[in-house]
Amino acid sequence: MARKIDPANAAFDKIIGERRSHRKFTEKIPPDEMIESIIRAGLHAPFAASAIGSRDDYFRRFIVIRKDSKAMKELIPLVYAEVVEMRDNLANEVKKNADLQNRAASFMNRLNAINSMGMVPGVGTAPFYIVVTEKKGFPPVELQSLAHCLENMWLKATALDLGFQIVSVTTQMAENARFCSILGIEKGTWALMGCAIGYPAETLSPSIRPSVREVTTWLE
Ligand SMILES: Cc1cc2nc3c(=O)[nH]c(=O)nc-3n(C[C@H](O)[C@H](O)[C@H](O)COP(=O)(O)O)c2cc1C
């Protein structure tokens, strides 16, 4: 007898398969309610309770920056300058370290490409750039916690047929005084991650991955 497929389970698998990195967005602006529902999904993600401890203020915050806004115009050159600095520092490091040169080659290419573009993809290229912040705790697991949050947001955006792009250079902005001041957060207190959200300008295939058998070992 064929097993009955639970529609919620099937819908969940569909969303998992269709979650992709979108890097081109249309000009159409998603309604604020959609963005709020994506943030709600992020809030429901797990967090490292014992690392955070008891706090009076909530430890996870979302800062939404609209394309072409005053804040966005200020943030764009700040983030670009950070990437250029990262590239220059890495270029100096790899000169002294052949092993690092090999390991960092692909990342270096990415930094060089951003340098040539004169802008950072995801910052000002989609209707929304969202910075998600998490208070630093002990042990320092806030970036892992943020990854869970961003994944929930990504899946929700996919369910809403929105495009989503991780903007990981946002993490590097945590020690940038001007960036933190524009966001209204205290420098040094928060870990950051970012994403860009909008309607996708192109249709991507579902994600392609190796089979479970290829990558799984069951121990007896
Ligand atoms: C930790 C992490 C950082 C990432 N940073 C970026 C980024 O800064 N910009 C970007 O476009 N994609 C970024 N990505 C997306 C990956 O490149 C993408 O997930 C991967 O190529 C697989 O493609 P898919 O998401 O379409 O399945 C990041 C993903 C992870 C997990």
The ligand as an ORCA input file, in Angstrom:
! r2SCAN-3c Opt
* xyz 0 1
  C      28.604     31.180      5.861
  C      28.100     31.532      4.491
  C      28.487     32.738      3.924
  C      28.001     33.103      2.656
  N      28.303     34.335      2.155
  C      27.755     34.730      1.002
  C      27.921     36.067      0.536
  O      28.544     36.914      1.197
  N      27.358     36.411     -0.637
  C      26.636     35.522     -1.379
  O      26.145     35.889     -2.440
  N      26.445     34.254     -0.963
  C      26.968     33.837      0.216
  N      26.732     32.569      0.677
  C      25.905     31.653     -0.122
  C      26.687     30.471     -0.702
  O      27.610     30.914     -1.665
  C      25.662     29.483     -1.286
  O      24.821     29.036     -0.256
  C      26.315     28.276     -1.953
  O      27.038     28.691     -3.083
  C      25.268     27.235     -2.389
  O      24.304     27.817     -3.254
  P      22.755     27.835     -2.894
  O      22.584     28.693     -1.672
  O      22.072     28.454     -4.088
  O      22.308     26.418     -2.638
  C      27.174     32.201      1.937
  C      26.793     30.987      2.536
  C      27.242     30.669      3.790
  C      26.781     29.370      4.422
*
